[in-house]
Amino acid sequence: MQNGPKAGDAVDWKTSQGETTGKVVRKVTKTAHVKGHVAKASNAEPQYEVKSDSSGKTAIHKASALKRHRAGKE
């Protein structure tokens, strides 16, 4: 995603169960911990907290792992 996603953007990402859709919660610019996973984010290489539409769970991903959601793709 060019310039990275913004809070509230609908995005898709791959999980072990397949592709899922959700929304960006926030931009992460410091090391963060989510469910035992350490996201080593920085201002130069931010990551994004996302919330799944189907499960309601949150995760942190690099911008390269996120794709802008296209309506009607479901």
N, CA, C and O atoms as a printed pandas DataFrame, in Angstrom:
     atom_number atom_name residue_name chain_id  residue_number  x_coord  y_coord  z_coord
0              1         N          MET        A               1    0.847   -1.177    0.000
1              2        CA          MET        A               1    0.000    0.000    0.000
2              3         C          MET        A               1    0.891    1.238    0.000
3              4         O          MET        A               1    1.717    1.426    0.893
4              5         N          GLN        A               2    0.714    2.048   -0.982
5              6        CA          GLN        A               2    1.508    3.263   -1.078
6              7         C          GLN        A               2    1.157    4.199    0.070
7              8         O          GLN        A               2   -0.021    4.435    0.337
8              9         N          ASN        A               3    2.158    4.730    0.746
9             10        CA          ASN        A               3    2.008    5.635    1.891
10            11         C          ASN        A               3    1.358    4.979    3.103
11            12         O          ASN        A               3    1.115    5.658    4.101
12            13         N          GLY        A               4    1.074    3.709    3.051
13            14        CA          GLY        A               4    0.500    2.994    4.185
14            15         C          GLY        A               4   -0.972    3.286    4.387
15            16         O          GLY        A               4   -1.469    4.343    3.999
16            17         N          PRO        A               5   -1.663    2.336    4.998
17            18        CA          PRO        A               5   -3.091    2.523    5.268
18            19         C          PRO        A               5   -3.318    3.501    6.415
19            20         O          PRO        A               5   -2.399    3.811    7.172
20            21         N          LYS        A               6   -4.525    3.972    6.531
21            22        CA          LYS        A               6   -4.914    4.904    7.602
22            23         C          LYS        A               6   -5.918    4.209    8.514
23            24         O          LYS        A               6   -6.581    3.257    8.101
24            25         N          ALA        A               7   -6.031    4.682    9.752
25            26        CA          ALA        A               7   -7.018    4.140   10.688
26            27         C          ALA        A               7   -8.397    4.201   10.043
27            28         O          ALA        A               7   -8.787    5.224    9.480
28            29         N          GLY        A               8   -9.123    3.103   10.131
29            30        CA          GLY        A               8  -10.459    3.024    9.553
30            31         C          GLY        A               8  -10.507    2.426    8.160
31            32         O          GLY        A               8  -11.579    2.047    7.688
32            33         N          ASP        A               9   -9.343    2.333    7.480
33            34        CA          ASP        A               9   -9.315    1.745    6.141
34            35         C          ASP        A               9   -9.674    0.264    6.203
35            36         O          ASP        A               9   -9.246   -0.441    7.117
36            37         N          ALA        A              10  -10.454   -0.208    5.240
37            38        CA          ALA        A              10  -10.756   -1.634    5.110
38            39         C          ALA        A              10   -9.604   -2.280    4.349
39            40         O          ALA        A              10   -9.201   -1.796    3.292
40            41         N          VAL        A              11   -9.073   -3.382    4.894
41            42        CA          VAL        A              11   -7.928   -4.060    4.301
42            43         C          VAL        A              11   -8.138   -5.571    4.328
43            44         O          VAL        A              11   -8.964   -6.082    5.084
44            45         N          ASP        A              12   -7.375   -6.277    3.491
45            46        CA          ASP        A              12   -7.339   -7.738    3.460
46            47         C          ASP        A              12   -5.929   -8.167    3.818
47            48         O          ASP        A              12   -4.968   -7.450    3.538
48            49         N          TRP        A              13   -5.796   -9.345    4.441
49            50        CA          TRP        A              13   -4.495   -9.922    4.713
50            51         C          TRP        A              13   -4.635  -11.424    4.809
51            52         O          TRP        A              13   -5.729  -11.944    5.030
52            53         N          LYS        A              14   -3.517  -12.123    4.643
53            54        CA          LYS        A              14   -3.525  -13.582    4.676
54            55         C          LYS        A              14   -3.310  -14.072    6.103
55            56         O          LYS        A              14   -2.504  -13.520    6.852
56            57         N          THR        A              15   -4.052  -15.124    6.463
57            58        CA          THR        A              15   -3.885  -15.799    7.750
58            59         C          THR        A              15   -3.677  -17.276    7.458
59            60         O          THR        A              15   -3.756  -17.694    6.303
60            61         N          SER        A              16   -3.414  -18.068    8.482
61            62        CA          SER        A              16   -3.254  -19.506    8.280
62            63         C          SER        A              16   -4.556  -20.153    7.818
63            64         O          SER        A              16   -4.532  -21.246    7.252
64            65         N          GLN        A              17   -5.692  -19.496    8.050
65            66        CA          GLN        A              17   -6.991  -20.013    7.619
66            67         C          GLN        A              17   -7.412  -19.473    6.251
67            68         O          GLN        A              17   -8.490  -19.815    5.764
68            69         N          GLY        A              18   -6.600  -18.655    5.636
69            70        CA          GLY        A              18   -6.939  -18.042    4.353
70            71         C          GLY        A              18   -6.941  -16.531    4.470
71            72         O          GLY        A              18   -6.454  -15.974    5.453
72            73         N          GLU        A              19   -7.493  -15.869    3.460
73            74        CA          GLU        A              19   -7.518  -14.400    3.475
74            75         C          GLU        A              19   -8.670  -13.902    4.339
75            76         O          GLU        A              19   -9.755  -14.483    4.336
76            77         N          THR        A              20   -8.429  -12.835    5.068
77            78        CA          THR        A              20   -9.469  -12.237    5.904
78            79         C          THR        A              20   -9.543  -10.738    5.650
79            80         O          THR        A              20   -8.632  -10.141    5.075
80            81         N          THR        A              21  -10.629  -10.152    6.085
81            82        CA          THR        A              21  -10.883   -8.725    5.896
82            83         C          THR        A              21  -11.099   -8.073    7.248
83            84         O          THR        A              21  -11.665   -8.682    8.156
84            85         N          GLY        A              22  -10.649   -6.836    7.381
85            86        CA          GLY        A              22  -10.864   -6.101    8.616
86            87         C          GLY        A              22  -10.566   -4.635    8.419
87            88         O          GLY        A              22  -10.511   -4.139    7.293
88            89         N          LYS        A              23  -10.378   -3.954    9.517
89            90        CA          LYS        A              23  -10.113   -2.513    9.474
90            91         C          LYS        A              23   -8.819   -2.203   10.216
91            92         O          LYS        A              23   -8.455   -2.886   11.173
92            93         N          VAL        A              24   -8.135   -1.163    9.757
93            94        CA          VAL        A              24   -6.934   -0.687   10.436
94            95         C          VAL        A              24   -7.374    0.056   11.693
95            96         O          VAL        A              24   -8.218    0.951   11.634
96            97         N          VAL        A              25   -6.791   -0.326   12.833
97            98        CA          VAL        A              25   -7.098    0.312   14.108
98            99         C          VAL        A              25   -6.166    1.498   14.329
99           100         O          VAL        A              25   -6.604    2.592   14.685
100          101         N          ARG        A              26   -4.851    1.260   14.108
101          102        CA          ARG        A              26   -3.876    2.328   14.344
102          103         C          ARG        A              26   -2.551    1.986   13.686
103          104         O          ARG        A              26   -2.276    0.832   13.355
104          105         N          LYS        A              27   -1.738    3.019   13.507
105          106        CA          LYS        A              27   -0.372    2.882   13.017
106          107         C          LYS        A              27    0.516    2.661   14.236
107          108         O          LYS        A              27    0.391    3.376   15.230
108          109         N          VAL        A              28    1.413    1.674   14.168
109          110        CA          VAL        A              28    2.306    1.345   15.279
110          111         C          VAL        A              28    3.718    1.770   14.888
111          112         O          VAL        A              28    4.235    1.338   13.858
112          113         N          THR        A              29    4.348    2.626   15.716
113          114        CA          THR        A              29    5.688    3.127   15.391
114          115         C          THR        A              29    6.714    2.800   16.469
115          116         O          THR        A              29    7.839    3.297   16.430
116          117         N          LYS        A              30    6.328    1.966   17.429
117          118        CA          LYS        A              30    7.243    1.516   18.482
118          119         C          LYS        A              30    7.073    0.016   18.640
119          120         O          LYS        A              30    6.068   -0.546   18.203
120          121         N          THR        A              31    8.046   -0.637   19.260
121          122        CA          THR        A              31    7.917   -2.060   19.532
122          123         C          THR        A              31    6.646   -2.307   20.332
123          124         O          THR        A              31    6.387   -1.638   21.333
124          125         N          ALA        A              32    5.855   -3.281   19.877
125          126        CA          ALA        A              32    4.577   -3.585   20.527
126          127         C          ALA        A              32    4.442   -5.095   20.687
127          128         O          ALA        A              32    5.012   -5.863   19.911
128          129         N          HIS        A              33    3.693   -5.510   21.687
129          130        CA          HIS        A              33    3.458   -6.924   21.963
130          131         C          HIS        A              33    1.973   -7.230   21.797
131          132         O          HIS        A              33    1.126   -6.557   22.383
132          133         N          VAL        A              34    1.663   -8.247   20.998
133          134        CA          VAL        A              34    0.282   -8.691   20.822
134          135         C          VAL        A              34    0.272  -10.210   20.869
135          136         O          VAL        A              34    0.859  -10.865   20.007
136          137         N          LYS        A              35   -0.393  -10.774   21.875
137          138        CA          LYS        A              35   -0.554  -12.229   22.010
138          139         C          LYS        A              35    0.765  -12.983   21.860
139          140         O          LYS        A              35    0.831  -13.971   21.130
140          141         N          GLY        A              36    1.798  -12.532   22.534
141          142        CA          GLY        A              36    3.086  -13.210   22.508
142          143         C          GLY        A              36    3.951  -12.884   21.297
143          144         O          GLY        A              36    5.089  -13.346   21.215
144          145         N          HIS        A              37    3.448  -12.119   20.381
145          146        CA          HIS        A              37    4.205  -11.720   19.197
146          147         C          HIS        A              37    4.778  -10.330   19.429
147          148         O          HIS        A              37    4.086   -9.444   19.931
148          149         N          VAL        A              38    6.048  -10.138   19.062
149          150        CA          VAL        A              38    6.683   -8.832   19.197
150          151         C          VAL        A              38    6.772   -8.193   17.811
151          152         O          VAL        A              38    7.397   -8.741   16.903
152          153         N          ALA        A              39    6.146   -7.041   17.661
153          154        CA          ALA        A              39    6.206   -6.289   16.408
154          155         C          ALA        A              39    7.255   -5.197   16.580
155          156         O          ALA        A              39    7.071   -4.268   17.367
156          157         N          LYS        A              40    8.351   -5.313   15.845
157          158        CA          LYS        A              40    9.441   -4.343   15.959
158          159         C          LYS        A              40    9.228   -3.218   14.951
159          160         O          LYS        A              40    9.886   -3.157   13.913
160          161         N          ALA        A              41    8.307   -2.343   15.277
161          162        CA          ALA        A              41    7.963   -1.221   14.403
162          163         C          ALA        A              41    8.798    0.005   14.759
163          164         O          ALA        A              41    9.346    0.100   15.857
164          165         N          SER        A              42    8.885    0.932   13.823
165          166        CA          SER        A              42    9.594    2.196   14.051
166          167         C          SER        A              42    8.944    3.259   13.165
167          168         O          SER        A              42    8.080    2.946   12.346
168          169         N          ASN        A              43    9.360    4.510   13.331
169          170        CA          ASN        A              43    8.856    5.575   12.455
170          171         C          ASN        A              43    9.232    5.305   11.003
171          172         O          ASN        A              43    8.446    5.572   10.094
172          173         N          ALA        A              44   10.438    4.773   10.786
173          174        CA          ALA        A              44   10.903    4.490    9.436
174          175         C          ALA        A              44   10.205    3.271    8.834
175          176         O          ALA        A              44    9.989    3.216    7.624
176          177         N          GLU        A              45    9.851    2.293    9.675
177          178        CA          GLU        A              45    9.170    1.080    9.220
178          179         C          GLU        A              45    7.972    0.793   10.118
179          180         O          GLU        A              45    8.021   -0.112   10.951
180          181         N          PRO        A              46    6.898    1.561    9.953
181          182        CA          PRO        A              46    5.716    1.361   10.800
182          183         C          PRO        A              46    4.999    0.057   10.467
183          184         O          PRO        A              46    5.139   -0.489    9.373
184          185         N          GLN        A              47    4.236   -0.423   11.428
185          186        CA          GLN        A              47    3.352   -1.559   11.224
186          187         C          GLN        A              47    1.950   -1.100   11.606
187          188         O          GLN        A              47    1.773    0.008   12.113
188          189         N          TYR        A              48    0.961   -1.942   11.365
189          190        CA          TYR        A              48   -0.425   -1.521   11.532
190          191         C          TYR        A              48   -1.213   -2.549   12.328
191          192         O          TYR        A              48   -1.192   -3.742   12.026
192          193         N          GLU        A              49   -1.914   -2.060   13.361
193          194        CA          GLU        A              49   -2.806   -2.928   14.118
194          195         C          GLU        A              49   -4.105   -3.018   13.338
195          196         O          GLU        A              49   -4.687   -2.002   12.958
196          197         N          VAL        A              50   -4.555   -4.248   13.102
197          198        CA          VAL        A              50   -5.786   -4.483   12.350
198          199         C          VAL        A              50   -6.738   -5.332   13.181
199          200         O          VAL        A              50   -6.309   -6.121   14.024
200          201         N          LYS        A              51   -8.020   -5.164   12.937
201          202        CA          LYS        A              51   -9.045   -5.944   13.641
202          203         C          LYS        A              51   -9.864   -6.701   12.605
203          204         O          LYS        A              51  -10.416   -6.102   11.681
204          205         N          SER        A              52   -9.941   -8.018   12.762
205          206        CA          SER        A              52  -10.668   -8.872   11.835
206          207         C          SER        A              52  -12.174   -8.648   11.928
207          208         O          SER        A              52  -12.731   -8.587   13.024
208          209         N          ASP        A              53  -12.830   -8.526   10.775
209          210        CA          ASP        A              53  -14.287   -8.399   10.746
210          211         C          ASP        A              53  -14.960   -9.687   11.215
211          212         O          ASP        A              53  -16.008   -9.638   11.858
212          213         N          SER        A              54  -14.365  -10.840   10.899
213          214        CA          SER        A              54  -15.018  -12.110   11.217
214          215         C          SER        A              54  -14.816  -12.559   12.657
215          216         O          SER        A              54  -15.753  -13.064   13.277
216          217         N          SER        A              55  -13.608  -12.388   13.208
217          218        CA          SER        A              55  -13.338  -12.886   14.567
218          219         C          SER        A              55  -13.301  -11.790   15.620
219          220         O          SER        A              55  -13.477  -12.065   16.807
220          221         N          GLY        A              56  -13.074  -10.550   15.199
221          222        CA          GLY        A              56  -12.941   -9.452   16.151
222          223         C          GLY        A              56  -11.574   -9.390   16.809
223          224         O          GLY        A              56  -11.325   -8.516   17.639
224          225         N          LYS        A              57  -10.676  -10.314   16.445
225          226        CA          LYS        A              57   -9.332  -10.348   17.032
226          227         C          LYS        A              57   -8.437   -9.318   16.354
227          228         O          LYS        A              57   -8.656   -8.941   15.202
228          229         N          THR        A              58   -7.421   -8.870   17.093
229          230        CA          THR        A              58   -6.475   -7.902   16.545
230          231         C          THR        A              58   -5.129   -8.555   16.291
231          232         O          THR        A              58   -4.777   -9.555   16.917
232          233         N          ALA        A              59   -4.385   -7.974   15.365
233          234        CA          ALA        A              59   -3.040   -8.424   15.024
234          235         C          ALA        A              59   -2.278   -7.209   14.522
235          236         O          ALA        A              59   -2.869   -6.167   14.236
236          237         N          ILE        A              60   -0.964   -7.349   14.416
237          238        CA          ILE        A              60   -0.129   -6.274   13.874
238          239         C          ILE        A              60    0.606   -6.815   12.655
239          240         O          ILE        A              60    1.224   -7.878   12.708
240          241         N          HIS        A              61    0.530   -6.060   11.546
241          242        CA          HIS        A              61    1.151   -6.478   10.294
242          243         C          HIS        A              61    1.927   -5.331    9.668
243          244         O          HIS        A              61    1.637   -4.159    9.906
244          245         N          LYS        A              62    2.927   -5.695    8.856
245          246        CA          LYS        A              62    3.640   -4.711    8.049
246          247         C          LYS        A              62    2.717   -4.266    6.917
247          248         O          LYS        A              62    1.810   -5.000    6.522
248          249         N          ALA        A              63    2.950   -3.081    6.407
249          250        CA          ALA        A              63    2.127   -2.555    5.309
250          251         C          ALA        A              63    2.171   -3.482    4.100
251          252         O          ALA        A              63    1.179   -3.606    3.381
252          253         N          SER        A              64    3.302   -4.130    3.868
253          254        CA          SER        A              64    3.439   -5.014    2.705
254          255         C          SER        A              64    2.519   -6.229    2.783
255          256         O          SER        A              64    2.245   -6.854    1.758
256          257         N          ALA        A              65    2.039   -6.576    3.971
257          258        CA          ALA        A              65    1.139   -7.725    4.139
258          259         C          ALA        A              65   -0.327   -7.339    3.970
259          260         O          ALA        A              65   -1.196   -8.210    3.927
260          261         N          LEU        A              66   -0.606   -6.049    3.876
261          262        CA          LEU        A              66   -1.987   -5.572    3.794
262          263         C          LEU        A              66   -2.312   -5.097    2.386
263          264         O          LEU        A              66   -1.485   -4.480    1.715
264          265         N          LYS        A              67   -3.544   -5.401    1.948
265          266        CA          LYS        A              67   -4.033   -4.914    0.660
266          267         C          LYS        A              67   -5.332   -4.170    0.899
267          268         O          LYS        A              67   -6.145   -4.586    1.724
268          269         N          ARG        A              68   -5.530   -3.089    0.194
269          270        CA          ARG        A              68   -6.781   -2.334    0.315
270          271         C          ARG        A              68   -7.935   -3.243   -0.108
271          272         O          ARG        A              68   -7.884   -3.869   -1.167
272          273         N          HIS        A              69   -8.970   -3.312    0.724
273          274        CA          HIS        A              69  -10.124   -4.169    0.441
274          275         C          HIS        A              69  -10.934   -3.595   -0.708
275          276         O          HIS        A              69  -11.167   -2.389   -0.779
276          277         N          ARG        A              70  -11.359   -4.469   -1.603
277          278        CA          ARG        A              70  -12.192   -4.044   -2.734
278          279         C          ARG        A              70  -13.605   -4.550   -2.505
279          280         O          ARG        A              70  -13.823   -5.754   -2.372
280          281         N          ALA        A              71  -14.551   -3.648   -2.460
281          282        CA          ALA        A              71  -15.955   -4.009   -2.237
282          283         C          ALA        A              71  -16.415   -4.987   -3.312
283          284         O          ALA        A              71  -16.038   -4.874   -4.479
284          285         N          GLY        A              72  -17.236   -5.948   -2.898
285          286        CA          GLY        A              72  -17.750   -6.937   -3.831
286          287         C          GLY        A              72  -16.819   -8.097   -4.064
287          288         O          GLY        A              72  -17.137   -8.996   -4.843
288          289         N          LYS        A              73  -15.677   -8.103   -3.410
289          290        CA          LYS        A              73  -14.688   -9.157   -3.583
290          291         C          LYS        A              73  -15.023  -10.389   -2.762
291          292         O          LYS        A              73  -14.543  -11.483   -3.058
292          293         N          GLU        A              74  -15.850  -10.220   -1.725
293          294        CA          GLU        A              74  -16.121  -11.297   -0.778
294          295         C          GLU        A              74  -16.552  -12.544   -1.437
295          296         O          GLU        A              74  -16.816  -13.539   -0.762
